[in-house]
């Protein structure tokens, strides 16, 4: 296994732990809900407020998506390794 694969496995493990942590999940969900509420409760004549709330929401969802992607990469590496060992 090369260094890049090892690093991807470690990042995937760390991401999985973070995603599974109830405190992390609760904080992210609270922040997502807060940014969504700010967006829907902002006035149409306040585009800066709406944009700020939308960007906060997108940032949070991007963090979660990145963590999920790291887990997926780890899982793919492990699956490839298992397939190579079976051959």
N, C-alpha and C positions, 0 to 999 in steps of 0.2 A: 504494500500500500504506500502511495506516495504522500508527501507532506500535505499537499493540497486536499487530498481525500480525508486525511486524518483531521485536518482543520475543519473541513465541512462536517464531518461526523461530530466533532466537539461542539461546533456552533449549533448543529441540529439538536443535540442533547440538551444544551443550555436553553435553546428556544422552547423545546418541549416542556422543560421544567417551568419556565416562565408562563407559558400558556396554561399549564395545569395548575398554577398557583392561584388559589381562590382570591387572595388579596389583590393580585395583579388584575385578574378578570373583573373583580368588583370595581376597582379604580377605573379601568378602561371603560367599562359599561356606564359608570356614573358620568365620566367625562363625555362619552359619546352622547348620552341622553341629554346632558347639559348643553352641549353644542347644538344638538338638534332642536332643543327647546328655544335656545337663543335665536336660531334661524327662523323657526316658524312663528315666533312671537315678535320678530323684528318688523318694522314698518317698511312697506314697499319703497317709501321715499328715503329710506336709509340704506342705500346699497353697500356702503362701507361696513355697516354692522352685519348685514347679511353675508357679505363676502368673508368677513373675519370668522363668523360662525361656521360657514361652509368649509373654509380652509382648516379650521381646527378639527372639524369632523373628518375631513379627508386625511389629515395628518395622522390621526388616531387609527383610522382604518388601514392606512398604509403601514403603520407599525405592526399591526396584527397580521396583515397579509405577508409582510416580510418574515415575521417569525414562522408563520405557517409554511412559507416557501422553504425556509431553512430545514424545517422538519421533513418536508417532502423530498428535498435533496438528500438528506441523510437516509431516509427510507429507501430511496432509489439506489443509493450506493450499497446499502446492505442487501437489497434484493439482487443486485448485480453480482455481488460477492457470493451470495448463496447459490445463484445459478452457475457461476464459474466453478464453484467447488463441487457441484453435482455432476459436472461434465467430466 
